[in-house]
Amino acid sequence: MERRVDPRLLTLATLGVLGGVHCGSPTEAPDPPGGGLDYELSFETFATEVQPVLDAAGCSAGGDCHGGGIRGSYRLSPIEEKNLELDFEETKLQVYPFDLDQSPLLRKPLAETAGGTRHEYQPFSDVDDPRYRVLSDWVHGGTYR
């Protein structure tokens, strides 16, 4: 069954729109949406605790693994030319503030049998590895601002 709109209603609606009929006074435009809260991680802890774990685990720009090449987007500086600021900024991108436990920084280096995700190199066999705990503590120690 086809429903038809009364043409008188369409005319009234059109007149209301074109005739400038308003429901109230104009209001200020709302502020544009923000990006939510920022998740801040400690550079000092990264430099003194996290970076040494990454280096010891072989996570650097050696070969094409983390050199920003074709293998992925987690680019790190080479050990012989360490750039802590670059490594810090790149490593922060591997942390999911909306789901810390699923952050690539925690899932990719962890063995799949311990809940990690597929990755060519998994230096941590379980979440109790003291070096893994350093990464996890740093990720969970951030603050929302």
N, C-alpha and C positions, 0 to 999 in steps of 0.2 A: 504494500500500500504506500503510495507516494504522499509525502507530507508537503503541503504548500504553505508558504508564509503569506500572511495577509499583506497585500501591497501597501495598505495604509500604514502599517507598522514600519515597513521599510522607509516610507517617505518621512515619517516622524523621526526615525533614527537618523536618516541622512540630514534632515534639517537641524537636528540637535548637534551633529558633528560639524556641519558646515556653518551653522548659524552662531557658533561660538558659545553654546550653552555649556556652563561649567558647573561642577559639583561643589566647588569651593574655591578658595583663593590659592594661587600658585604656592608651591612649597619649594624649599631649597633642595637642590639635587643631593642625593645621598653621596657619601664618600665612596670612592671606588673600593672594590674589595681588596683586602690585603692578602698577603701570602700566608697568613697564619703566624704561628710562633716560630722563631728561629731556634735551632738546636745548636748550642755552642759546646764545643769540645776544647779541652785544654791543650794549648800548643806546648806548654812546658812538659806536661806528662807525655805528650807524643814524642818530643825530642829526647827525653831522658829514659823513657820506658818502652814505648811502642816501636819507635824507629829501630832500636837495637834488636828487637824481636823480629821485625820484618827482615832486617839485614841477615840475622843469624839463620832465618828460615829460607834464605835465598830469594826473597821477594824484592828484587831491584830491577833495574833496567838491563840486566845481563841478557844477552841474546835478544829475542823479540818478545819475551813474555810480558814485561811491564815497561817496555820502552815506548809505548804509545803507537806501536806498529799495527800490523794487521790483526793481531790476536785479540785485542780488546781495548777498552777505554781507560783502564787503570794504569796510568803512566807514572812511573817513578824514576828518580834520578839514579845514574850509575853510582856504584859504591865509590869509585875513584874521583867522582865529581859530585859529592853529596850536596843536595839543595834541600834543606829541611823545610823551607817555606813551600816549595813546590810539592814535596812529598806530603806535607800536612794538608794542603788544599786538595790534592788528589785523593788522599785517604779519607777525608771527610765526605767526599762524594760516594764512598763505598759504605756509608752509614745511612740507614733508613730511619729518620726520626719518627716516622709513623708506625714503625714495627722494628724496633731495635734488634730483636732476636733473629730476624730474617735478613739482616744486613749482609751484603756480599762479603764484607770484611770478616764476618764471623762464620758464614756458611761455606765459602769457597775453600779456605785452607783446612777445613775440618773434614775428616774421613766421612764418606757417605754412610758407613755403618754407625756413625755417631750422630747422624742428623745433618751432615754437610750436603752440599749440592755438588753436582758433577763439575770437576775441575781437573786439569791435567796433573796438578801437583797438590797434594794434601799433606802438609807436614805435621798436622796435629791429629793423633789417633782418637782422642776423645776430649771432652770439655774440661776434664780435670788436669790436662797438661798445663803446667805452670806458665808456659809461654802463651798458650791460648787464653788463660785466665787474664793475663796482662791486656790482651786485646779486648776481651769481654768487659773487664772492669773499666777500661777507658771508654768504650762505647756506652756503657750504662752509667758512667759517671758524668755525662754531659748535663747541661741545664737548658730548659726551655725559657726563652725570653720573648 
